[in-house]
Amino acid sequence: MNSGKNAYRAHKFMFYITGLLGSLVPRSFFRYQLKPLLDEFDTLSSAEQEAIMERVGYYNKLNVSTELSSEAVRNENFRIRAKKSTYHIDFYKVARYFPGSSAYHYRFGDKTFVPHEPTFVKSRPISENNQNSVLLKLDSVRHFYTAKDPYHYKNKKDTLVWRGAAHQPHRQHFLAQCHDMDLCDVGATDNKVETAAYRKPFMSIEQQLEHKFIFSIEGNDVATNLKWIMASNSLCFMKRPIYETWFMEGTLTPGHHYVEVSDDFSDLDEKIEYFLSHPKEAQDIIHNANRYIAKFYHPQRENLIALMVFVRYLSYTHQSF
């Protein structure tokens, strides 16, 4: 357990160090690099270009020119702050390439509504009318952390596991429905009175990876554990998501990337039994999940996509770059 905690601490330490050191470099240095970085797009194959444009269009769905209000923040005034600093670091890594005169709206934190004006956010509702929520890869240190899975699927325990805080009613409902199921090892790790009956000891990611099945359930917005589950050799179980981030949760396909359970969790036992009896199907879904998540861990490509999302934002708000 300690090795897992130490690995995450090291991951977080490097994030802060590289982010804060990067903020000391004059912005002019990055401004000169913008065009060469964007020009890399022209060197890619048509298939790669198509995949990138698909993602850019997914993150930034603006399709009508818009004038920003006077409350928009000028880029030259954006600074890394102590509060929500992980968001500031991630946002600054993109914004520093653009002119100080560039303006935009941003909202950091768990956002479950669509703003009235085009706004950079970490999360948004999955819907057809979420154009004003423009996604960037924010709070990445927490949401895109993965751990090496040392276990082969066939050698894992024949159970489903979940640990986490259950501040939200839907998580409490999940615990109430599934806490006593024979094939489930689920429990709350918070100190709320409402979850006392479902309390269980904390489990590290490494300990949870000992199980064949891991449950992912949304919290205030998306589920933090979804990425490391999909990068592992365990099978992800979850309800159909209603929020999405840079991970494009809205494009995940039930039965292909994860096992979908009903909103009331009444079919959970049945689906666990099914995949225990069909290990090949389980491993096929795990393989698909592994392939899906792999594309989010190519730093150069991710940076190019983020820059293009920003460029699209400026273009639709009548700004040059």
C-alpha positions as CSV (number, residue, x, y, z in Angstrom):
1,M,0.0,0.0,0.0
2,N,2.8,2.4,0.9
3,S,4.5,1.9,-2.5
4,G,1.3,3.0,-4.2
5,K,0.9,6.1,-2.1
6,N,4.6,7.0,-2.6
7,A,4.2,6.5,-6.4
8,Y,1.2,8.9,-6.4
9,R,3.1,11.4,-4.2
10,A,6.0,11.3,-6.7
11,H,3.7,11.8,-9.6
12,K,2.1,14.8,-7.9
13,F,5.4,16.3,-6.9
14,M,6.7,16.1,-10.5
15,F,3.5,17.7,-11.7
16,Y,3.9,20.7,-9.4
17,I,7.6,21.1,-10.0
18,T,7.5,21.0,-13.8
19,G,4.4,23.2,-13.8
20,L,5.8,25.9,-11.4
21,L,9.2,25.9,-13.2
22,G,7.4,26.3,-16.5
23,S,5.6,29.3,-15.2
24,L,8.9,31.0,-14.7
25,V,9.8,30.9,-18.4
26,P,8.9,34.1,-20.2
27,R,5.7,33.7,-22.2
28,S,7.5,35.0,-25.3
29,F,9.4,31.8,-25.4
30,F,6.2,29.8,-25.9
31,R,4.7,32.3,-28.3
32,Y,7.5,31.7,-30.8
33,Q,6.8,28.0,-30.6
34,L,3.1,28.1,-31.3
35,K,3.4,28.1,-35.1
36,P,5.9,25.3,-35.4
37,L,3.8,23.2,-33.0
38,L,0.6,23.8,-35.0
39,D,2.5,23.1,-38.3
40,E,3.2,19.6,-37.0
41,F,-0.4,18.8,-37.9
42,D,0.5,19.0,-41.6
43,T,3.2,16.4,-41.2
44,L,0.8,13.7,-40.0
45,S,-1.0,11.1,-42.0
46,S,-4.6,11.8,-43.1
47,A,-5.8,9.2,-40.6
48,E,-4.0,10.9,-37.8
49,Q,-5.3,14.3,-38.9
50,E,-8.8,13.0,-39.0
51,A,-8.6,11.5,-35.5
52,I,-7.2,14.8,-34.1
53,M,-9.9,16.9,-35.8
54,E,-12.5,14.6,-34.5
55,R,-11.3,15.1,-30.9
56,V,-10.8,18.9,-31.4
57,G,-14.4,19.1,-32.6
58,Y,-15.7,17.0,-29.7
59,Y,-14.0,19.2,-27.0
60,N,-14.9,22.5,-28.7
61,K,-18.3,22.4,-30.3
62,L,-18.5,26.1,-30.9
63,N,-20.0,26.6,-34.4
64,V,-21.4,30.2,-34.2
65,S,-19.3,33.3,-33.8
66,T,-19.8,34.9,-30.4
67,E,-18.7,38.2,-28.8
68,L,-17.3,37.7,-25.3
69,S,-18.6,39.8,-22.4
70,S,-16.6,42.4,-20.6
71,E,-16.1,39.8,-17.8
72,A,-13.8,37.8,-20.0
73,V,-10.2,37.4,-18.6
74,R,-7.3,38.7,-20.6
75,N,-4.6,36.1,-21.0
76,E,-1.9,38.5,-19.7
77,N,-3.7,38.6,-16.4
78,F,-4.0,34.9,-15.9
79,R,-1.7,33.6,-13.1
80,I,-1.2,30.3,-11.3
81,R,-3.0,30.6,-8.0
82,A,-2.6,28.6,-4.8
83,K,-6.4,27.7,-4.8
84,K,-7.2,25.1,-7.4
85,S,-3.6,25.3,-8.5
86,T,-3.7,22.0,-10.4
87,Y,-6.3,23.6,-12.7
88,H,-4.2,26.7,-13.1
89,I,-1.1,24.8,-13.9
90,D,-2.8,22.7,-16.6
91,F,-4.6,25.7,-18.1
92,Y,-1.4,27.8,-18.1
93,K,0.4,25.1,-20.0
94,V,-1.9,25.8,-22.9
95,A,-2.7,29.5,-22.5
96,R,1.0,30.6,-22.4
97,Y,1.3,30.0,-26.1
98,F,-1.2,32.7,-27.0
99,P,-1.1,36.5,-27.0
100,G,-1.6,38.5,-23.8
101,S,-4.5,40.2,-25.4
102,S,-6.4,36.9,-25.9
103,A,-9.6,36.8,-23.8
104,Y,-11.7,33.9,-22.5
105,H,-14.0,32.7,-19.8
106,Y,-13.0,29.8,-17.5
107,R,-14.5,27.9,-14.6
108,F,-12.5,25.5,-12.6
109,G,-13.8,22.7,-10.4
110,D,-16.5,20.1,-10.9
111,K,-19.0,21.7,-13.3
112,T,-22.3,20.0,-14.0
113,F,-24.0,22.8,-15.9
114,V,-23.4,24.6,-19.2
115,P,-22.4,28.3,-18.9
116,H,-24.2,31.0,-20.8
117,E,-20.9,32.0,-22.6
118,P,-18.2,30.0,-24.2
119,T,-16.1,28.8,-21.2
120,F,-13.1,26.5,-20.7
121,V,-14.1,23.8,-18.2
122,K,-12.9,20.4,-16.9
123,S,-16.3,18.7,-17.1
124,R,-19.7,19.1,-18.6
125,P,-23.0,17.3,-18.9
126,I,-23.2,14.8,-21.8
127,S,-25.8,16.4,-24.1
128,E,-26.3,17.8,-27.6
129,N,-26.5,21.4,-26.2
130,N,-23.2,21.7,-24.3
131,Q,-21.4,23.9,-26.9
132,N,-20.5,26.6,-24.4
133,S,-18.6,24.1,-22.2
134,V,-15.2,23.8,-24.0
135,L,-13.1,21.0,-22.5
136,L,-9.5,21.1,-21.6
137,K,-7.4,18.5,-19.8
138,L,-7.6,20.1,-16.3
139,D,-6.7,18.6,-12.9
140,S,-4.9,16.0,-14.9
141,V,-2.6,15.1,-12.0
142,R,-5.6,13.5,-10.3
143,H,-7.9,12.4,-13.1
144,F,-5.2,10.9,-15.4
145,Y,-3.1,9.1,-12.9
146,T,-2.8,5.4,-13.5
147,A,-0.9,2.6,-11.7
148,K,0.9,-0.4,-13.2
149,D,-1.3,-3.5,-12.8
150,P,0.9,-6.5,-11.8
151,Y,-1.9,-9.1,-12.0
152,H,-3.2,-11.1,-14.9
153,Y,-7.0,-11.1,-15.1
154,K,-7.3,-14.9,-14.6
155,N,-5.3,-14.7,-11.3
156,K,-7.5,-12.0,-9.7
157,K,-10.2,-12.5,-7.1
158,D,-13.6,-13.3,-8.4
159,T,-15.2,-10.2,-6.8
160,L,-16.2,-6.7,-7.6
161,V,-14.6,-3.9,-5.5
162,W,-15.2,-0.3,-4.8
163,R,-13.9,2.2,-2.2
164,G,-14.6,5.9,-1.9
165,A,-16.3,8.7,-0.2
166,A,-20.1,8.6,-0.4
167,H,-21.2,12.2,0.1
168,Q,-23.7,12.1,-2.8
169,P,-27.1,10.4,-2.5
170,H,-26.5,8.2,-5.6
171,R,-23.3,6.8,-4.1
172,Q,-25.2,6.1,-0.8
173,H,-27.9,4.4,-2.8
174,F,-25.2,2.2,-4.5
175,L,-23.8,1.2,-1.1
176,A,-27.3,0.4,0.2
177,Q,-28.1,-1.8,-2.7
178,C,-24.8,-3.6,-3.1
179,H,-23.0,-3.6,0.3
180,D,-24.3,-7.1,1.2
181,M,-24.0,-8.8,-2.1
182,D,-21.9,-11.9,-1.9
183,L,-19.7,-11.1,-4.9
184,C,-19.1,-7.5,-3.9
185,D,-16.6,-5.9,-1.6
186,V,-17.8,-2.3,-1.6
187,G,-17.6,0.3,1.2
188,A,-17.4,3.9,2.2
189,T,-14.2,5.5,3.4
190,D,-15.6,8.8,4.6
191,N,-16.9,9.7,8.1
192,K,-20.4,10.7,7.3
193,V,-23.1,9.5,9.7
194,E,-25.2,8.4,6.7
195,T,-22.6,5.9,5.5
196,A,-21.6,4.5,8.9
197,A,-23.4,1.2,8.1
198,Y,-21.4,0.8,4.9
199,R,-18.0,1.7,6.3
200,K,-15.0,-0.4,5.2
201,P,-11.2,0.2,5.5
202,F,-9.4,2.2,2.8
203,M,-8.0,0.3,-0.1
204,S,-5.2,1.5,-2.3
205,I,-5.4,1.3,-6.1
206,E,-3.0,-1.6,-5.9
207,Q,-5.2,-3.5,-3.5
208,Q,-8.3,-2.9,-5.7
209,L,-6.4,-4.2,-8.7
210,E,-6.4,-7.7,-7.1
211,H,-10.1,-8.0,-8.0
212,K,-11.4,-9.0,-11.5
213,F,-14.1,-6.3,-11.4
214,I,-13.9,-2.7,-10.2
215,F,-16.9,-0.4,-10.0
216,S,-16.7,3.2,-11.2
217,I,-19.4,5.6,-10.0
218,E,-19.6,9.3,-10.7
219,G,-19.1,11.7,-7.8
220,N,-19.8,15.4,-8.1
221,D,-19.2,15.0,-11.8
222,V,-17.1,12.2,-13.4
223,A,-15.6,9.2,-11.6
224,T,-11.9,9.8,-10.8
225,N,-11.1,6.1,-10.9
226,L,-12.4,5.4,-14.4
227,K,-9.1,6.1,-16.1
228,W,-6.9,3.8,-14.0
229,I,-9.6,1.0,-14.1
230,M,-9.6,1.2,-17.9
231,A,-5.8,1.1,-18.0
232,S,-5.7,-2.0,-15.8
233,N,-6.3,-5.7,-16.3
234,S,-9.6,-5.5,-14.4
235,L,-13.1,-5.1,-15.9
236,C,-14.9,-1.8,-15.4
237,F,-18.5,-1.9,-14.2
238,M,-20.5,1.4,-14.2
239,K,-23.8,3.0,-15.0
240,R,-24.0,5.0,-18.3
241,P,-22.1,8.3,-17.5
242,I,-23.9,11.6,-17.5
243,Y,-20.8,13.9,-17.4
244,E,-17.7,14.0,-19.4
245,T,-14.2,15.5,-19.5
246,W,-11.1,15.4,-21.8
247,F,-11.5,11.6,-21.5
248,M,-14.6,11.8,-23.7
249,E,-16.7,9.6,-21.4
250,G,-19.7,10.3,-23.8
251,T,-18.0,8.2,-26.5
252,L,-17.6,5.1,-24.3
253,T,-19.6,2.1,-25.6
254,P,-21.4,-0.3,-23.1
255,G,-20.4,-3.9,-23.7
256,H,-17.3,-2.7,-25.6
257,H,-15.4,-0.5,-23.2
258,Y,-17.2,-1.3,-20.0
259,V,-20.0,-3.3,-18.5
260,E,-23.1,-1.2,-18.1
261,V,-25.3,-1.8,-15.0
262,S,-28.9,-0.5,-14.5
263,D,-29.5,2.8,-12.7
264,D,-30.9,0.8,-9.6
265,F,-28.0,-1.7,-9.7
266,S,-30.5,-4.6,-9.7
267,D,-28.6,-6.5,-12.4
268,L,-25.2,-6.2,-10.8
269,D,-25.0,-9.7,-9.3
270,E,-26.3,-11.2,-12.6
271,K,-23.6,-9.4,-14.7
272,I,-20.8,-10.4,-12.3
273,E,-21.9,-14.0,-12.6
274,Y,-22.1,-13.7,-16.4
275,F,-18.6,-12.4,-16.8
276,L,-17.2,-14.9,-14.3
277,S,-18.6,-17.6,-16.7
278,H,-17.4,-15.8,-19.8
279,P,-13.7,-14.8,-19.1
280,K,-12.9,-14.3,-22.9
281,E,-15.6,-11.7,-23.2
282,A,-14.4,-10.0,-20.1
283,Q,-10.8,-9.8,-21.4
284,D,-12.0,-8.6,-24.8
285,I,-13.7,-5.6,-23.1
286,I,-10.6,-5.0,-21.0
287,H,-8.4,-5.0,-24.2
288,N,-10.8,-2.5,-25.8
289,A,-10.6,-0.3,-22.7
290,N,-6.8,-0.4,-22.7
291,R,-6.7,0.6,-26.4
292,Y,-9.1,3.5,-25.7
293,I,-7.2,5.0,-22.9
294,A,-3.7,4.6,-24.6
295,K,-4.4,7.6,-26.9
296,F,-4.5,10.0,-23.9
297,Y,-0.9,9.4,-22.9
298,H,1.1,10.8,-25.8
299,P,2.2,14.2,-24.5
300,Q,3.1,15.8,-27.8
301,R,-0.2,14.8,-29.4
302,E,-2.2,15.9,-26.4
303,N,-0.5,19.3,-26.4
304,L,-1.2,19.8,-30.1
305,I,-4.9,18.9,-29.6
306,A,-5.2,21.3,-26.7
307,L,-3.6,24.1,-28.7
308,M,-6.0,23.5,-31.5
309,V,-9.0,23.6,-29.1
310,F,-7.8,27.0,-27.9
311,V,-7.3,28.2,-31.5
312,R,-10.8,27.2,-32.3
313,Y,-12.1,29.1,-29.3
314,L,-10.3,32.3,-30.3
315,S,-11.5,31.9,-33.9
316,Y,-15.2,31.7,-32.9
317,T,-14.8,34.6,-30.5
318,H,-13.4,36.9,-33.1
319,Q,-9.8,36.8,-31.9
320,S,-6.5,36.4,-33.7
321,F,-3.5,34.4,-32.4
